[in-house]
Amino acid sequence: MAVMIGGEQKRIGPALSGGGFRAAGFHLGAMQKLQELRLLDKVDVLSCVSGGSIAGGVLVSSRSQTAALGILSQYLATRSIAVASVVGGLLDPLETRLEKLADS
């Protein structure tokens, strides 16, 4: 969906960079600002890696943008996949840390 900027139609395609939970938290703030500006619903495509994939994945898999931002905010406030995967991987020799990370 295009938006008008300076009299020209422009498409919006955020690139959500990596950096683990810190990146996901940063992208949460950026998406909240886009929603405040009424631009989040006009995003055409997302490019995501690492922590940006956490934020992008929640956004595209939720029934609404408001729900997505709430889910992501709650998730980031209550989870730490890095700690959970390391501790879980150490305590359970039958699964790798990567498998624990995927489960979280």
PyMOL commands that place a pseudoatom at each C-alpha (Angstrom):
pseudoatom trace, name=CA, resn=MET, resi=1, chain=A, elem=C, hetatm=0, pos=[0.000, 0.000, 0.000]
pseudoatom trace, name=CA, resn=ALA, resi=2, chain=A, elem=C, hetatm=0, pos=[1.565, 3.281, -1.047]
pseudoatom trace, name=CA, resn=VAL, resi=3, chain=A, elem=C, hetatm=0, pos=[1.668, 6.511, 0.943]
pseudoatom trace, name=CA, resn=MET, resi=4, chain=A, elem=C, hetatm=0, pos=[2.005, 10.018, -0.423]
pseudoatom trace, name=CA, resn=ILE, resi=5, chain=A, elem=C, hetatm=0, pos=[5.269, 11.737, 0.502]
pseudoatom trace, name=CA, resn=GLY, resi=6, chain=A, elem=C, hetatm=0, pos=[6.113, 15.055, -1.114]
pseudoatom trace, name=CA, resn=GLY, resi=7, chain=A, elem=C, hetatm=0, pos=[3.435, 14.508, -3.730]
pseudoatom trace, name=CA, resn=GLU, resi=8, chain=A, elem=C, hetatm=0, pos=[4.863, 11.128, -4.751]
pseudoatom trace, name=CA, resn=GLN, resi=9, chain=A, elem=C, hetatm=0, pos=[3.622, 7.646, -3.981]
pseudoatom trace, name=CA, resn=LYS, resi=10, chain=A, elem=C, hetatm=0, pos=[6.112, 5.689, -1.872]
pseudoatom trace, name=CA, resn=ARG, resi=11, chain=A, elem=C, hetatm=0, pos=[6.042, 2.129, -0.568]
pseudoatom trace, name=CA, resn=ILE, resi=12, chain=A, elem=C, hetatm=0, pos=[7.141, 1.228, 2.958]
pseudoatom trace, name=CA, resn=GLY, resi=13, chain=A, elem=C, hetatm=0, pos=[9.472, -1.725, 3.586]
pseudoatom trace, name=CA, resn=PRO, resi=14, chain=A, elem=C, hetatm=0, pos=[11.278, -1.660, 6.940]
pseudoatom trace, name=CA, resn=ALA, resi=15, chain=A, elem=C, hetatm=0, pos=[14.490, -3.671, 7.319]
pseudoatom trace, name=CA, resn=LEU, resi=16, chain=A, elem=C, hetatm=0, pos=[14.561, -5.131, 10.838]
pseudoatom trace, name=CA, resn=SER, resi=17, chain=A, elem=C, hetatm=0, pos=[18.188, -5.794, 11.735]
pseudoatom trace, name=CA, resn=GLY, resi=18, chain=A, elem=C, hetatm=0, pos=[19.668, -8.370, 14.049]
pseudoatom trace, name=CA, resn=GLY, resi=19, chain=A, elem=C, hetatm=0, pos=[20.980, -8.123, 17.571]
pseudoatom trace, name=CA, resn=GLY, resi=20, chain=A, elem=C, hetatm=0, pos=[18.883, -10.557, 19.587]
pseudoatom trace, name=CA, resn=PHE, resi=21, chain=A, elem=C, hetatm=0, pos=[16.426, -9.305, 22.180]
pseudoatom trace, name=CA, resn=ARG, resi=22, chain=A, elem=C, hetatm=0, pos=[17.878, -5.794, 22.099]
pseudoatom trace, name=CA, resn=ALA, resi=23, chain=A, elem=C, hetatm=0, pos=[17.081, -5.580, 18.401]
pseudoatom trace, name=CA, resn=ALA, resi=24, chain=A, elem=C, hetatm=0, pos=[13.584, -6.978, 18.951]
pseudoatom trace, name=CA, resn=GLY, resi=25, chain=A, elem=C, hetatm=0, pos=[13.019, -4.331, 21.643]
pseudoatom trace, name=CA, resn=PHE, resi=26, chain=A, elem=C, hetatm=0, pos=[14.275, -1.569, 19.361]
pseudoatom trace, name=CA, resn=HIS, resi=27, chain=A, elem=C, hetatm=0, pos=[12.013, -2.765, 16.548]
pseudoatom trace, name=CA, resn=LEU, resi=28, chain=A, elem=C, hetatm=0, pos=[9.061, -2.871, 18.946]
pseudoatom trace, name=CA, resn=GLY, resi=29, chain=A, elem=C, hetatm=0, pos=[9.620, 0.833, 19.600]
pseudoatom trace, name=CA, resn=ALA, resi=30, chain=A, elem=C, hetatm=0, pos=[9.978, 1.574, 15.898]
pseudoatom trace, name=CA, resn=MET, resi=31, chain=A, elem=C, hetatm=0, pos=[6.758, -0.318, 15.100]
pseudoatom trace, name=CA, resn=GLN, resi=32, chain=A, elem=C, hetatm=0, pos=[4.942, 1.502, 17.909]
pseudoatom trace, name=CA, resn=LYS, resi=33, chain=A, elem=C, hetatm=0, pos=[5.998, 4.805, 16.347]
pseudoatom trace, name=CA, resn=LEU, resi=34, chain=A, elem=C, hetatm=0, pos=[4.886, 3.646, 12.894]
pseudoatom trace, name=CA, resn=GLN, resi=35, chain=A, elem=C, hetatm=0, pos=[1.519, 2.713, 14.385]
pseudoatom trace, name=CA, resn=GLU, resi=36, chain=A, elem=C, hetatm=0, pos=[1.265, 6.093, 16.111]
pseudoatom trace, name=CA, resn=LEU, resi=37, chain=A, elem=C, hetatm=0, pos=[1.919, 7.763, 12.745]
pseudoatom trace, name=CA, resn=ARG, resi=38, chain=A, elem=C, hetatm=0, pos=[-0.704, 5.492, 11.135]
pseudoatom trace, name=CA, resn=LEU, resi=39, chain=A, elem=C, hetatm=0, pos=[1.928, 3.978, 8.851]
pseudoatom trace, name=CA, resn=LEU, resi=40, chain=A, elem=C, hetatm=0, pos=[2.269, 0.455, 10.272]
pseudoatom trace, name=CA, resn=ASP, resi=41, chain=A, elem=C, hetatm=0, pos=[-0.787, -0.775, 8.386]
pseudoatom trace, name=CA, resn=LYS, resi=42, chain=A, elem=C, hetatm=0, pos=[0.747, 0.563, 5.172]
pseudoatom trace, name=CA, resn=VAL, resi=43, chain=A, elem=C, hetatm=0, pos=[3.908, -1.563, 5.356]
pseudoatom trace, name=CA, resn=ASP, resi=44, chain=A, elem=C, hetatm=0, pos=[4.276, -3.541, 2.121]
pseudoatom trace, name=CA, resn=VAL, resi=45, chain=A, elem=C, hetatm=0, pos=[7.156, -5.855, 2.969]
pseudoatom trace, name=CA, resn=LEU, resi=46, chain=A, elem=C, hetatm=0, pos=[9.497, -6.650, 5.865]
pseudoatom trace, name=CA, resn=SER, resi=47, chain=A, elem=C, hetatm=0, pos=[13.112, -7.728, 5.664]
pseudoatom trace, name=CA, resn=CYS, resi=48, chain=A, elem=C, hetatm=0, pos=[14.196, -9.383, 8.905]
pseudoatom trace, name=CA, resn=VAL, resi=49, chain=A, elem=C, hetatm=0, pos=[17.243, -11.080, 10.394]
pseudoatom trace, name=CA, resn=SER, resi=50, chain=A, elem=C, hetatm=0, pos=[17.967, -12.461, 13.865]
pseudoatom trace, name=CA, resn=GLY, resi=51, chain=A, elem=C, hetatm=0, pos=[16.271, -10.320, 16.530]
pseudoatom trace, name=CA, resn=GLY, resi=52, chain=A, elem=C, hetatm=0, pos=[14.415, -8.454, 13.819]
pseudoatom trace, name=CA, resn=SER, resi=53, chain=A, elem=C, hetatm=0, pos=[12.833, -11.772, 12.854]
pseudoatom trace, name=CA, resn=ILE, resi=54, chain=A, elem=C, hetatm=0, pos=[11.331, -12.035, 16.329]
pseudoatom trace, name=CA, resn=ALA, resi=55, chain=A, elem=C, hetatm=0, pos=[9.613, -8.665, 15.910]
pseudoatom trace, name=CA, resn=GLY, resi=56, chain=A, elem=C, hetatm=0, pos=[8.688, -9.206, 12.262]
pseudoatom trace, name=CA, resn=GLY, resi=57, chain=A, elem=C, hetatm=0, pos=[7.383, -12.710, 12.881]
pseudoatom trace, name=CA, resn=VAL, resi=58, chain=A, elem=C, hetatm=0, pos=[5.085, -11.575, 15.663]
pseudoatom trace, name=CA, resn=LEU, resi=59, chain=A, elem=C, hetatm=0, pos=[3.812, -8.702, 13.521]
pseudoatom trace, name=CA, resn=VAL, resi=60, chain=A, elem=C, hetatm=0, pos=[2.906, -10.801, 10.489]
pseudoatom trace, name=CA, resn=SER, resi=61, chain=A, elem=C, hetatm=0, pos=[1.470, -13.712, 12.467]
pseudoatom trace, name=CA, resn=SER, resi=62, chain=A, elem=C, hetatm=0, pos=[-0.909, -11.709, 14.665]
pseudoatom trace, name=CA, resn=ARG, resi=63, chain=A, elem=C, hetatm=0, pos=[-4.526, -10.979, 13.921]
pseudoatom trace, name=CA, resn=SER, resi=64, chain=A, elem=C, hetatm=0, pos=[-4.008, -7.222, 14.318]
pseudoatom trace, name=CA, resn=GLN, resi=65, chain=A, elem=C, hetatm=0, pos=[-1.120, -4.813, 14.659]
pseudoatom trace, name=CA, resn=THR, resi=66, chain=A, elem=C, hetatm=0, pos=[-2.271, -3.685, 18.089]
pseudoatom trace, name=CA, resn=ALA, resi=67, chain=A, elem=C, hetatm=0, pos=[-2.378, -7.305, 19.244]
pseudoatom trace, name=CA, resn=ALA, resi=68, chain=A, elem=C, hetatm=0, pos=[1.079, -7.931, 17.739]
pseudoatom trace, name=CA, resn=LEU, resi=69, chain=A, elem=C, hetatm=0, pos=[2.644, -5.018, 19.591]
pseudoatom trace, name=CA, resn=GLY, resi=70, chain=A, elem=C, hetatm=0, pos=[1.077, -6.174, 22.854]
pseudoatom trace, name=CA, resn=ILE, resi=71, chain=A, elem=C, hetatm=0, pos=[2.215, -9.763, 22.331]
pseudoatom trace, name=CA, resn=LEU, resi=72, chain=A, elem=C, hetatm=0, pos=[5.762, -8.684, 21.468]
pseudoatom trace, name=CA, resn=SER, resi=73, chain=A, elem=C, hetatm=0, pos=[5.937, -6.302, 24.410]
pseudoatom trace, name=CA, resn=GLN, resi=74, chain=A, elem=C, hetatm=0, pos=[4.730, -9.000, 26.819]
pseudoatom trace, name=CA, resn=TYR, resi=75, chain=A, elem=C, hetatm=0, pos=[7.111, -11.570, 25.350]
pseudoatom trace, name=CA, resn=LEU, resi=76, chain=A, elem=C, hetatm=0, pos=[10.140, -9.313, 25.632]
pseudoatom trace, name=CA, resn=ALA, resi=77, chain=A, elem=C, hetatm=0, pos=[9.206, -8.344, 29.190]
pseudoatom trace, name=CA, resn=THR, resi=78, chain=A, elem=C, hetatm=0, pos=[8.857, -11.927, 30.403]
pseudoatom trace, name=CA, resn=ARG, resi=79, chain=A, elem=C, hetatm=0, pos=[11.321, -14.047, 28.417]
pseudoatom trace, name=CA, resn=SER, resi=80, chain=A, elem=C, hetatm=0, pos=[14.993, -14.281, 27.756]
pseudoatom trace, name=CA, resn=ILE, resi=81, chain=A, elem=C, hetatm=0, pos=[15.622, -16.855, 25.074]
pseudoatom trace, name=CA, resn=ALA, resi=82, chain=A, elem=C, hetatm=0, pos=[19.384, -16.569, 25.449]
pseudoatom trace, name=CA, resn=VAL, resi=83, chain=A, elem=C, hetatm=0, pos=[19.384, -17.526, 29.135]
pseudoatom trace, name=CA, resn=ALA, resi=84, chain=A, elem=C, hetatm=0, pos=[16.669, -20.143, 28.693]
pseudoatom trace, name=CA, resn=SER, resi=85, chain=A, elem=C, hetatm=0, pos=[18.478, -21.830, 25.826]
pseudoatom trace, name=CA, resn=VAL, resi=86, chain=A, elem=C, hetatm=0, pos=[21.862, -21.881, 27.562]
pseudoatom trace, name=CA, resn=VAL, resi=87, chain=A, elem=C, hetatm=0, pos=[20.543, -23.160, 30.904]
pseudoatom trace, name=CA, resn=GLY, resi=88, chain=A, elem=C, hetatm=0, pos=[18.148, -25.584, 29.226]
pseudoatom trace, name=CA, resn=GLY, resi=89, chain=A, elem=C, hetatm=0, pos=[20.920, -26.878, 26.980]
pseudoatom trace, name=CA, resn=LEU, resi=90, chain=A, elem=C, hetatm=0, pos=[23.198, -27.459, 29.948]
pseudoatom trace, name=CA, resn=LEU, resi=91, chain=A, elem=C, hetatm=0, pos=[20.540, -29.248, 31.991]
pseudoatom trace, name=CA, resn=ASP, resi=92, chain=A, elem=C, hetatm=0, pos=[19.175, -31.434, 29.204]
pseudoatom trace, name=CA, resn=PRO, resi=93, chain=A, elem=C, hetatm=0, pos=[21.893, -33.406, 27.397]
pseudoatom trace, name=CA, resn=LEU, resi=94, chain=A, elem=C, hetatm=0, pos=[19.353, -34.803, 24.912]
pseudoatom trace, name=CA, resn=GLU, resi=95, chain=A, elem=C, hetatm=0, pos=[18.666, -31.414, 23.268]
pseudoatom trace, name=CA, resn=THR, resi=96, chain=A, elem=C, hetatm=0, pos=[21.046, -28.771, 22.005]
pseudoatom trace, name=CA, resn=ARG, resi=97, chain=A, elem=C, hetatm=0, pos=[20.925, -25.113, 22.969]
pseudoatom trace, name=CA, resn=LEU, resi=98, chain=A, elem=C, hetatm=0, pos=[19.691, -24.398, 19.444]
pseudoatom trace, name=CA, resn=GLU, resi=99, chain=A, elem=C, hetatm=0, pos=[16.773, -26.785, 19.909]
pseudoatom trace, name=CA, resn=LYS, resi=100, chain=A, elem=C, hetatm=0, pos=[15.953, -25.097, 23.228]
pseudoatom trace, name=CA, resn=LEU, resi=101, chain=A, elem=C, hetatm=0, pos=[16.108, -21.711, 21.522]
pseudoatom trace, name=CA, resn=ALA, resi=102, chain=A, elem=C, hetatm=0, pos=[13.714, -22.893, 18.810]
pseudoatom trace, name=CA, resn=ASP, resi=103, chain=A, elem=C, hetatm=0, pos=[11.307, -24.239, 21.433]
pseudoatom trace, name=CA, resn=SER, resi=104, chain=A, elem=C, hetatm=0, pos=[11.187, -20.881, 23.207]
for i in range(1, 104): cmd.bond("trace and resi %d" % i, "trace and resi %d" % (i + 1))
show_as sticks, trace
zoom trace
